[in-house]
Amino acid sequence: DCSKNTRYPILGATIQRRGGVARHDAVAWGYARAADAAGVDLLQQTEVTGFRKQDGVVIGVETNKGFIGAKRVGVVTAGNSGHMAKLAGFRLPIESHPLQALVSEPIKPVIDSVIMSNAVHGYISQSDKGDLVIGAGIDGYVGYGQRGSYPTIEHTLQAIVEMFPVLSRVRMNRQWGGIVDTTPDACPVISKTPVKNLFFNCGWGTGGFKAAPGSGHVFAASLAKGEMHPLAKPFAMDRFHTGALIDEHGAAAVAH
């Protein structure tokens, strides 16, 4: 309904016909199986406790299960990137916030795409099982707690009901939260660090999952050669000192 009498008159919109929805766990396990087949050791339930350095050069990672030596170290820890940087002895220009999502009870198919509205600040899609997957923006406070806050849940569901009043009687099944890392210009950090041979890929905020294939390729190439890939150079962490920020906040299509 594009008439002027709608609840929210349409002023403009974007559509990506090649876009889609991927199940996060399935993608993660797919990457894990491929890495395992290539000979990569995946150590689960292993906490990083520090970095071992020699003359300002990283030579490995300290964990709760022992030391792992390495010529180069890549850190891709999303919301905990600031903590990892602190262990390495420097500070990142990053804030960590909780990000919540909810799923409803299963219902018959009613939505066949992902719908996001910046006017009311919410997004919704429907899974193959029939439950509605709902989310919005980050919690306003900074922290590492993964429970989230009730005001954000209320605001999110208000937004969904504003867009689709018919969903007001659908019950929510469960809610969860994760930690996302945000930068002042809403763009990532793919960069060398003050510690030689220590590289960080972080600051993706709420858009990290969809960026994994592209940024992973660029980051792997940077680690292999010890120099930043040409596509990654604009995302160096020193841009926050030089003032060469990336002016794409409005075009990023992220909820932070």
HELIX and SHEET records of a PDB file:
HELIX    1   1 HIS A   24  ALA A   37  1                                  14    
HELIX    2   2 ALA A   78  ASN A   80  5                                   3    
HELIX    3   3 SER A   81  ALA A   88  1                                   8    
HELIX    4   4 TYR A  150  MET A  163  1                                  14    
HELIX    5   5 PRO A  165  ARG A  169  5                                   5    
HELIX    6   6 GLY A  205  GLY A  207  5                                   3    
HELIX    7   7 GLY A  208  LYS A  225  1                                  18    
HELIX    8   8 LYS A  233  PHE A  235  5                                   3    
HELIX    9   9 ARG A  239  THR A  242  1                                   4    
SHEET    1   A 3 VAL A  48  GLN A  54  0                                        
SHEET    2   A 3 VAL A  57  THR A  63 -1                                        
SHEET    3   A 3 GLY A  66  GLY A  69 -1                                        
SHEET    1   B 3 VAL A  73  VAL A  75  0                                        
SHEET    2   B 3 LEU A 198  CYS A 202  1                                        
SHEET    3   B 3 VAL A 189  LYS A 192 -1                                        
SHEET    1   C 5 ILE A 115  SER A 117  0                                        
SHEET    2   C 5 GLY A 122  GLN A 126 -1                                        
SHEET    3   C 5 LEU A 132  ILE A 138 -1                                        
SHEET    4   C 5 GLU A  95  SER A 104 -1                                        
SHEET    5   C 5 MET A 172  THR A 182 -1                                        
END                                                                             
